[in-house]
Amino acid sequence: MTLTTNNIRIKVDLNKCTLCKKCVMYCPTYVFSLVKNKIVADSSRCIECYGCIPLCPSGAIKIEIS
């Protein structure tokens, strides 16, 4: 599931996501949350540290900058 801001978009591939919740626990600005057994990303909270990308063991998180 994806929410969008003007310049950054965080995508969580729900087919790849294993619900390990590392992104939820690690993110300093609480971009990620668990909603109805799915990881949801609120791009408006992102400070663009990109720490979530290498943290995700299944490669489910992608960031697009426009």
N, C-alpha and C positions, 0 to 999 in steps of 0.2 A: 504494500500500500504506500502511496506517495502523496505528500502535500507539497505545494510549490510556492516559492517566493520569487522575487524579481530576478535574482541572479544565480541562485543555486538550487539544485533539485536533488534530493536524496531518494534513491530507489532501493527498496528491499525486495529481492526476488523471493517471493514466498515459496516457490518450488525448490529453491536451494536452502532456504533458512531451516535450521534444525531446532530452533527455539532454545538455543543454549543460553540466551539472555546476556551474553558478554557485552553486547552493545548497550543494553539497558543499564548494566552495572557500571560500565566504564565512562560513558559520555558525561563530561563535566557540566553540560548545559541541558541535560535530559531531553535530547532530541528523540530518543527511542523510548517507546513504551509498549507494553503488552496489552492488547485490546482484543477480547474475544478469541484468545489463543492465536493471535497473529501479532507480529512486530510491526508497529506503525512508526513512521518517521515524520517529525514536524520540522521541515526544513527551515522555518523561520527562526528556530532556536540555534541553528548551527553557527559556530564561530570559525568554521573551516580549519580545524586542527587536523582533520583527516585521520585521526587515531583509530577510528572505527573500521577503516578499510583493512589494514593488516590484522586487526584483532579478530575479525570474523573468520572462523575456521572453514566455513563452507563457501566463502567468496560471494555471499548474497547481497552485500552492500556495494552500491555504485553511486558515485556523485557526478552530476553533470553541472557544469558552469556555463551560463549563457552570457 
